Amino acid sequence: MERKIIQKYVDLVIKRGIFQEEGNSKESNKLYDKIEKYRKTMKDNMELYIEDLKNLLNHENDYVRLTTAFTLLPFLEKKSEDVLEKISIKRGLVGFSAKMILQEWKKGNLKP
C-alpha cells in the first residue's frame, strides 16, 4: 500500500512539474490538490513513509526532490534544507520555488 502511494505521488509531482514548466497553471493547480492529499497521508503516517521519502531526496527529477524536501522539512530539517539549497541555485521555476520555501521556512511562516 505504501509503495503504491509513493509511486502515485511521484507520478503526480512529475506531471505537475511539466505543467508548471509549460506555464499551464490550470492543470498544475488541479494536480496540486491531489499531491497535497498524498502529502497529508504521508505526513500523518510518517513512520510508514520516511524511508521511501528519504530515498526520493535523491530522485533524478528536481520537482520530486523539491516537493519531498518540502514534505520532510518538519521531520528531517537539515537534510531537507540541504536539498532545497542545491535546487535553489538552479534556473527557472524549480530554483525559485526552492528559494521561496527555504525563505519562508526560515522565517517560520510554514507550518510543520
N, CA, C and O of each residue as an XYZ file, in Angstrom:
448
protein
N       0.827     -1.211      0.000
C       0.000      0.000      0.000
C       0.864      1.265      0.000
O       0.613      2.195     -0.767
N       1.894      1.294      0.876
C       2.744      2.478      0.958
C       3.456      2.732     -0.365
O       3.545      3.872     -0.820
N       3.960      1.670     -0.975
C       4.690      1.811     -2.250
C       3.789      2.390     -3.339
O       4.225      3.204     -4.153
N       2.531      1.960     -3.341
C       1.572      2.457     -4.321
C       1.362      3.962     -4.148
O       1.313      4.711     -5.124
N       1.242      4.384     -2.912
C       1.048      5.803     -2.616
C       2.274      6.600     -3.031
O       2.152      7.668     -3.630
N       3.448      6.085     -2.716
C       4.697      6.761     -3.088
C       4.787      6.888     -4.608
O       5.117      7.959     -5.117
N       4.500      5.821     -5.331
C       4.603      5.861     -6.792
C       3.605      6.841     -7.397
O       3.936      7.577     -8.326
N       2.394      6.848     -6.876
C       1.374      7.771     -7.380
C       1.796      9.221     -7.100
O       1.642     10.096     -7.952
N       2.322      9.457     -5.913
C       2.831     10.782     -5.532
C       3.926     11.230     -6.507
O       3.885     12.352     -7.012
N       4.898     10.360     -6.769
C       5.989     10.684     -7.682
C       5.441     11.012     -9.071
O       5.838     12.009     -9.674
N       4.547     10.192     -9.574
C       3.963     10.414    -10.898
C       3.249     11.763    -10.975
O       3.411     12.503    -11.945
N       2.467     12.073     -9.957
C       1.741     13.347     -9.941
C       2.694     14.539     -9.865
O       2.488     15.546    -10.543
N       3.725     14.426     -9.049
C       4.683     15.525     -8.906
C       5.420     15.768    -10.221
O       5.629     16.915    -10.616
N       5.810     14.702    -10.892
C       6.496     14.853    -12.183
C       5.570     15.516    -13.201
O       5.987     16.432    -13.910
N       4.329     15.065    -13.280
C       3.367     15.671    -14.209
C       3.145     17.142    -13.878
O       3.085     17.985    -14.773
N       3.023     17.445    -12.593
C       2.808     18.833    -12.194
C       4.010     19.694    -12.576
O       3.844     20.829    -13.022
N       5.197     19.169    -12.406
C       6.401     19.909    -12.789
C       6.413     20.231    -14.277
O       6.809     21.324    -14.680
N       5.979     19.279    -15.084
C       5.904     19.504    -16.531
C       4.905     20.624    -16.828
O       5.195     21.534    -17.604
N       3.736     20.552    -16.209
C       2.738     21.606    -16.419
C       3.259     22.961    -15.952
O       3.019     23.973    -16.610
N       3.961     22.993    -14.838
C       4.500     24.256    -14.344
C       5.514     24.828    -15.332
O       5.498     26.024    -15.621
N       6.386     23.980    -15.844
C       7.397     24.438    -16.800
C       6.754     24.940    -18.093
O       7.284     25.841    -18.743
N       5.627     24.366    -18.460
C       4.906     24.785    -19.666
C       4.067     26.039    -19.416
O       3.565     26.651    -20.359
N       3.917     26.421    -18.149
C       3.079     27.572    -17.818
C       1.598     27.243    -17.798
O       0.762     28.140    -17.905
N       1.265     25.969    -17.662
C      -0.128     25.521    -17.647
C      -0.626     25.489    -16.200
O      -0.684     24.435    -15.567
N      -0.982     26.665    -15.699
C      -1.364     26.759    -14.290
C      -2.670     26.030    -13.978
O      -2.851     25.540    -12.863
N      -3.569     25.955    -14.937
C      -4.845     25.269    -14.699
C      -4.615     23.792    -14.359
O      -5.129     23.295    -13.357
N      -3.847     23.101    -15.192
C      -3.567     21.682    -14.944
C      -2.660     21.498    -13.728
O      -2.820     20.552    -12.957
N      -1.718     22.404    -13.571
C      -0.809     22.347    -12.421
C      -1.591     22.455    -11.115
O      -1.332     21.712    -10.168
N      -2.540     23.373    -11.066
C      -3.338     23.562     -9.852
C      -4.217     22.358     -9.540
O      -4.423     22.022     -8.374
N      -4.731     21.714    -10.573
C      -5.533     20.500    -10.355
C      -4.688     19.423     -9.670
O      -5.143     18.745     -8.749
N      -3.456     19.284    -10.141
C      -2.583     18.255     -9.574
C      -2.114     18.635     -8.177
O      -1.873     17.760     -7.346
N      -1.983     19.916     -7.913
C      -1.556     20.367     -6.577
C      -2.476     19.793     -5.498
O      -2.009     19.264     -4.489
N      -3.764     19.902     -5.717
C      -4.718     19.402     -4.718
C      -4.562     17.901     -4.485
O      -4.645     17.433     -3.349
N      -4.338     17.155     -5.555
C      -4.142     15.709     -5.420
C      -2.842     15.403     -4.670
O      -2.805     14.536     -3.797
N      -1.792     16.122     -5.022
C      -0.498     15.919     -4.363
C      -0.605     16.226     -2.874
O      -0.039     15.511     -2.047
N      -1.317     17.270     -2.542
C      -1.473     17.646     -1.129
C      -2.165     16.551     -0.318
O      -1.843     16.355      0.854
N      -3.096     15.848     -0.920
C      -3.755     14.738     -0.222
C      -2.748     13.633      0.096
O      -2.754     13.070      1.191
N      -1.886     13.332     -0.872
C      -0.838     12.326     -0.637
C       0.150     12.809      0.419
O       0.553     12.043      1.295
N       0.538     14.076      0.336
C       1.480     14.625      1.322
C       0.892     14.535      2.733
O       1.595     14.190      3.682
N      -0.390     14.845      2.863
C      -1.035     14.778      4.179
C      -1.038     13.349      4.703
O      -0.727     13.111      5.870
N      -1.387     12.406      3.851
C      -1.377     10.991      4.246
C       0.013     10.587      4.726
O       0.155      9.931      5.758
N       1.024     10.978      3.980
C       2.393     10.604      4.339
C       2.840     11.294      5.622
O       3.466     10.670      6.478
N       2.523     12.574      5.757
C       2.930     13.295      6.967
C       2.222     12.754      8.209
O       2.816     12.680      9.285
N       0.962     12.379      8.058
C       0.200     11.834      9.185
C       0.664     10.430      9.583
O       0.384      9.973     10.691
N       1.365      9.757      8.689
C       1.846      8.394      8.927
C       3.335      8.297      8.584
O       3.773      7.350      7.930
N       4.089      9.275      9.028
C       5.479      9.396      8.603
C       6.305      8.147      8.888
O       7.224      7.832      8.132
N       5.996      7.437      9.957
C       6.779      6.242     10.273
C       6.697      5.198      9.156
O       7.618      4.399      8.987
N       5.614      5.200      8.403
C       5.454      4.263      7.295
C       6.166      4.721      6.020
O       6.517      3.901      5.171
N       6.375      6.031      5.893
C       6.841      6.594      4.626
C       8.239      7.204      4.672
O       8.802      7.523      3.625
N       8.802      7.370      5.848
C      10.050      8.123      5.978
C      11.185      7.570      5.126
O      11.914      8.339      4.499
N      11.345      6.258      5.093
C      12.467      5.686      4.332
C      12.299      5.919      2.831
O      13.248      6.305      2.148
N      11.100      5.684      2.326
C      10.855      5.925      0.903
C      11.027      7.407      0.568
O      11.596      7.750     -0.469
N      10.541      8.272      1.432
C      10.682      9.711      1.180
C      12.154     10.140      1.234
O      12.592     10.959      0.425
N      12.905      9.595      2.172
C      14.341      9.911      2.224
C      15.013      9.527      0.914
O      15.853     10.269      0.405
N      14.650      8.378      0.369
C      15.216      7.949     -0.908
C      14.850      8.903     -2.046
O      15.638      9.106     -2.969
N      13.656      9.483     -1.976
C      13.222     10.403     -3.028
C      14.006     11.712     -3.023
O      13.975     12.452     -4.006
N      14.696     12.003     -1.947
C      15.534     13.204     -1.914
C      16.688     13.093     -2.903
O      17.351     14.088     -3.200
N      16.932     11.888     -3.413
C      17.972     11.660     -4.418
C      17.387     11.366     -5.804
O      18.108     10.955     -6.713
N      16.111     11.574     -5.954
C      15.441     11.285     -7.229
C      16.031     12.155     -8.338
O      16.524     13.253     -8.078
N      15.977     11.659     -9.574
C      16.551     12.411    -10.693
C      15.730     13.647    -11.061
O      16.256     14.568    -11.686
N      14.458     13.681    -10.686
C      13.585     14.792    -11.043
C      13.641     15.888     -9.970
O      13.426     15.627     -8.786
N      13.933     17.105    -10.405
C      14.039     18.228     -9.475
C      12.745     18.477     -8.711
O      12.776     18.788     -7.521
N      11.618     18.343     -9.383
C      10.342     18.601     -8.714
C      10.030     17.549     -7.654
O       9.428     17.864     -6.628
N      10.427     16.325     -7.889
C      10.242     15.273     -6.883
C      11.109     15.601     -5.657
O      10.642     15.517     -4.521
N      12.361     15.970     -5.897
C      13.240     16.336     -4.770
C      12.703     17.557     -4.032
O      12.692     17.587     -2.801
N      12.259     18.564     -4.782
C      11.714     19.791     -4.190
C      10.511     19.492     -3.304
O      10.479     19.891     -2.139
N       9.530     18.798     -3.847
C       8.290     18.532     -3.110
C       8.539     17.613     -1.926
O       7.918     17.772     -0.875
N       9.429     16.668     -2.085
C       9.756     15.760     -0.988
C      10.509     16.480      0.116
O      10.234     16.263      1.296
N      11.450     17.329     -0.247
C      12.179     18.109      0.765
C      11.209     19.005      1.524
O      11.319     19.152      2.741
N      10.270     19.600      0.817
C       9.253     20.427      1.457
C       8.428     19.590      2.437
O       8.134     20.041      3.544
N       8.062     18.400      2.041
C       7.288     17.494      2.897
C       8.078     17.100      4.140
O       7.518     17.006      5.233
N       9.365     16.872      3.973
C      10.200     16.369      5.077
C      10.797     17.457      5.975
O      11.423     17.136      6.985
N      10.618     18.720      5.633
C      11.213     19.786      6.453
C      10.959     19.636      7.957
O      11.895     19.774      8.744
N       9.726     19.358      8.376
C       9.487     19.230      9.820
C      10.098     17.967     10.446
O      10.223     17.876     11.668
N      10.471     17.010      9.620
C      10.943     15.719     10.111
C      12.456     15.551      9.973
O      13.106     14.973     10.844
N      13.004     16.055      8.885
C      14.443     15.968      8.594
C      14.901     17.355      8.121
O      15.244     17.554      6.955
N      14.895     18.283      9.046
C      15.103     19.683      8.678
C      16.424     19.929      7.950
O      16.425     20.515      6.867
N      17.533     19.498      8.514
C      18.841     19.784      7.926
C      18.986     19.168      6.541
O      19.407     19.843      5.602
N      18.647     17.914      6.411
C      18.753     17.222      5.120
C      17.851     17.886      4.078
O      18.258     18.087      2.934
N      16.638     18.220      4.477
C      15.695     18.865      3.555
C      16.190     20.240      3.138
O      16.090     20.613      1.969
N      16.720     20.990      4.085
C      17.276     22.306      3.761
C      18.444     22.174      2.787
O      18.567     22.971      1.857
N      19.295     21.181      2.992
C      20.428     20.964      2.084
C      19.942     20.693      0.657
O      20.486     21.239     -0.304
N      18.930     19.858      0.527
C      18.379     19.544     -0.793
C      17.788     20.803     -1.422
O      18.020     21.078     -2.599
N      17.030     21.561     -0.645
C      16.424     22.788     -1.166
C      17.491     23.811     -1.558
O      17.334     24.521     -2.551
N      18.566     23.889     -0.786
C      19.668     24.800     -1.122
C      20.258     24.453     -2.481
O      20.513     25.341     -3.295
N      20.476     23.174     -2.726
C      21.042     22.737     -4.010
C      20.097     23.059     -5.166
O      20.540     23.476     -6.236
N      18.816     22.867     -4.952
C      17.843     23.154     -6.007
C      17.711     24.666     -6.211
O      17.487     25.119     -7.333
N      17.846     25.432     -5.159
C      17.621     26.880     -5.233
C      18.593     27.604     -6.163
O      18.312     28.724     -6.591
N      19.719     26.991     -6.477
C      20.670     27.645     -7.380
C      20.368     27.353     -8.849
O      21.017     27.895     -9.743
N      19.392     26.503     -9.085
C      19.009     26.185    -10.464
C      18.172     27.319    -11.036
O      17.500     28.053    -10.313
N      18.233     27.434    -12.334
C      17.440     28.452    -13.023
C      15.984     28.006    -13.129
O      15.669     26.817    -13.064
N      15.131     28.971    -13.290
C      13.731     28.685    -13.559
C      12.882     28.541    -12.314
O      13.288     28.868    -11.199
N      11.699     28.045    -12.553
C      10.673     27.949    -11.515
C      11.069     27.029    -10.372
O      10.792     27.327     -9.210
N      11.715     25.915    -10.690
C      12.076     24.961     -9.634
C      13.070     25.610     -8.658
O      12.947     25.441     -7.445
N      14.042     26.341     -9.181
C      15.010     27.022     -8.327
C      14.359     28.117     -7.499
O      14.628     28.253     -6.306
N      13.502     28.893     -8.143
C      12.776     29.954     -7.447
C      11.895     29.370     -6.344
O      11.841     29.909     -5.238
N      11.211     28.280     -6.641
C      10.336     27.644     -5.645
C      11.139     27.173     -4.435
O      10.722     27.374     -3.294
N      12.279     26.555     -4.681
C      13.128     26.091     -3.577
C      13.590     27.273     -2.722
O      13.590     27.200     -1.493
N      13.976     28.340     -3.375
C      14.426     29.543     -2.662
C      13.315     30.109     -1.775
O      13.559     30.497     -0.632
N      12.097     30.151     -2.312
C      10.961     30.694     -1.552
C      10.582     29.786     -0.374
O      10.268     30.273      0.712
N      10.613     28.477     -0.592
C      10.312     27.547      0.505
C      11.314     27.741      1.632
O      10.929     27.836      2.798
N      12.594     27.799      1.292
C      13.631     27.997      2.316
C      13.434     29.312      3.056
O      13.506     29.371      4.283
N      13.189     30.346      2.298
C      12.998     31.674      2.895
C      11.827     31.677      3.873
O      11.949     32.176      4.992
N      10.714     31.131      3.457
C       9.526     31.118      4.309
C       9.695     30.174      5.506
O       9.197     30.464      6.594
N      10.380     29.069      5.317
C      10.645     28.127      6.414
C      11.492     28.821      7.483
O      11.190     28.745      8.674
N      12.543     29.490      7.046
C      13.449     30.149      7.984
C      12.781     31.311      8.712
O      13.159     31.642      9.835
N      11.794     31.929      8.078
C      11.023     32.992      8.725
C       9.988     32.435      9.688
O       9.425     33.174     10.495
N       9.734     31.126      9.605
C       8.733     30.495     10.455
C       7.324     30.609      9.909
O       6.352     30.436     10.644
N       7.211     30.899      8.626
C       5.887     31.076      8.021
C       5.253     29.801      7.500
O       4.098     29.815      7.075
N       5.990     28.698      7.525
C       5.444     27.419      7.076
C       5.140     26.551      8.286
O       5.990     26.336      9.150
N       3.913     26.058      8.326
C       3.517     25.214      9.448
C       4.140     23.831      9.319
O       4.166     23.262      8.227
N       4.643     23.285     10.427
C       5.173     21.913     10.376
C       4.080     20.910     10.080
O       4.348     19.711     10.001
